[in-house]
């Protein structure tokens, strides 16, 4: 199961190049669900999938896979040694 709860991601926050890619995104998928993600350029499709994959942390919200919030796993990957 995958659950995305109130996820937000902004790139270059506080600069003239600030871009909000995700703003309060919610999604719940159960085992066996089949989903197609569609949208125009800059709609946040890749940002959402990269956040779920752990490429970068989100600014706000939770990403839960099989009942575990992956943000705790991302901290271990992104924190300096």
Sine and cosine of phi, psi and omega as CSV:
sin_phi,cos_phi,sin_psi,cos_psi,sin_omega,cos_omega
0.00,0.00,0.61,-0.79,0.07,-1.00
-0.83,-0.56,0.76,-0.65,0.08,-1.00
-0.72,-0.70,0.80,-0.60,0.06,-1.00
-0.93,-0.36,0.84,-0.53,-0.08,-1.00
-0.87,-0.50,0.92,-0.38,0.14,-0.99
0.76,0.65,0.72,0.69,-0.07,-1.00
-0.99,0.10,0.71,-0.70,0.07,-1.00
-0.75,-0.66,0.58,-0.82,0.05,-1.00
-0.55,-0.83,0.83,-0.56,0.05,-1.00
-0.84,-0.54,0.74,-0.67,0.06,-1.00
-0.99,-0.11,0.58,-0.81,0.04,-1.00
0.81,0.58,0.68,0.73,-0.03,-1.00
-0.84,0.54,0.67,-0.74,0.06,-1.00
0.98,0.18,0.15,0.99,0.04,-1.00
-0.89,-0.47,0.13,-0.99,0.04,-1.00
-0.93,0.38,-0.30,0.96,0.01,-1.00
-0.99,-0.10,0.26,0.96,-0.02,-1.00
-0.84,0.54,0.73,-0.68,0.01,-1.00
-0.64,-0.76,0.89,-0.45,0.08,-1.00
-1.00,0.08,0.91,-0.41,-0.05,-1.00
-1.00,-0.04,-0.60,0.80,0.03,-1.00
-0.73,-0.68,0.68,-0.73,-0.04,-1.00
-0.64,-0.77,0.99,-0.13,0.04,-1.00
0.94,0.34,0.60,0.80,-0.03,-1.00
-0.95,0.31,0.74,-0.67,0.08,-1.00
-0.78,-0.62,0.69,-0.73,0.02,-1.00
-0.39,-0.92,0.66,-0.75,0.07,-1.00
-0.73,-0.69,0.85,-0.53,0.03,-1.00
-0.85,-0.53,0.74,-0.68,0.05,-1.00
-0.99,-0.15,0.30,-0.96,0.03,-1.00
-0.81,0.58,0.75,-0.66,0.01,-1.00
1.00,-0.03,-0.18,0.98,0.04,-1.00
-0.92,0.39,0.56,-0.83,0.06,-1.00
-0.85,-0.52,0.79,-0.61,-0.09,-1.00
-0.74,-0.68,0.61,-0.79,0.17,-0.99
-0.90,-0.44,0.78,-0.63,0.01,-1.00
-0.98,-0.20,0.88,-0.48,-0.01,-1.00
-0.81,-0.59,0.39,-0.92,0.04,-1.00
0.28,-0.96,0.28,-0.96,-0.02,-1.00
-0.96,0.29,0.07,-1.00,0.06,-1.00
-0.85,0.53,0.72,-0.69,0.04,-1.00
0.98,0.20,0.22,0.98,-0.04,-1.00
-0.98,0.18,-0.26,0.97,0.03,-1.00
0.96,-0.27,0.15,0.99,-0.02,-1.00
-0.87,0.50,-0.81,0.59,-0.01,-1.00
-0.92,0.39,-0.59,0.81,0.04,-1.00
-0.87,0.49,-0.70,0.71,0.02,-1.00
-0.88,0.48,-0.75,0.66,-0.05,-1.00
-0.92,0.39,-0.61,0.79,0.05,-1.00
-0.92,0.39,-0.57,0.82,0.06,-1.00
-0.92,0.40,-0.68,0.73,0.03,-1.00
-0.90,0.44,-0.61,0.79,0.00,-1.00
-0.97,0.26,-0.21,0.98,0.02,-1.00
1.00,0.06,0.30,0.95,0.01,-1.00
-0.90,0.43,-0.62,0.79,0.11,-0.99
-0.50,-0.87,0.42,-0.91,0.01,-1.00
-0.97,0.23,0.41,-0.91,0.07,-1.00
-1.00,0.02,0.34,-0.94,0.00,-1.00
-0.98,0.20,-0.51,0.86,-0.07,-1.00
-0.42,-0.91,0.47,-0.88,0.07,-1.00
0.98,-0.19,-0.07,-1.00,-0.04,-1.00
-0.78,-0.63,0.56,-0.83,0.17,-0.99
-0.84,-0.55,0.91,-0.41,-0.11,-0.99
-0.91,-0.41,0.83,-0.56,0.06,-1.00
-0.86,-0.50,0.85,-0.53,-0.04,-1.00
0.77,0.64,0.67,0.74,0.08,-1.00
0.99,0.12,-0.01,1.00,-0.03,-1.00
-0.92,-0.40,0.79,-0.61,0.06,-1.00
-0.95,0.30,0.90,-0.44,-0.10,-1.00
-0.96,0.27,-0.18,0.98,0.01,-1.00
-0.86,0.51,-0.57,0.82,0.03,-1.00
-0.92,0.40,-0.57,0.82,0.05,-1.00
-0.94,0.35,-0.60,0.80,-0.01,-1.00
-0.92,0.40,-0.56,0.83,0.01,-1.00
-0.86,0.51,-0.67,0.75,0.01,-1.00
-0.90,0.43,-0.57,0.82,-0.03,-1.00
-0.98,0.21,-0.54,0.84,-0.13,-0.99
-0.98,-0.19,-0.20,0.98,-0.02,-1.00
-0.97,0.23,0.60,-0.80,0.06,-1.00
-0.90,0.44,0.54,-0.84,-0.03,-1.00
-0.97,0.26,0.00,0.00,0.00,0.00
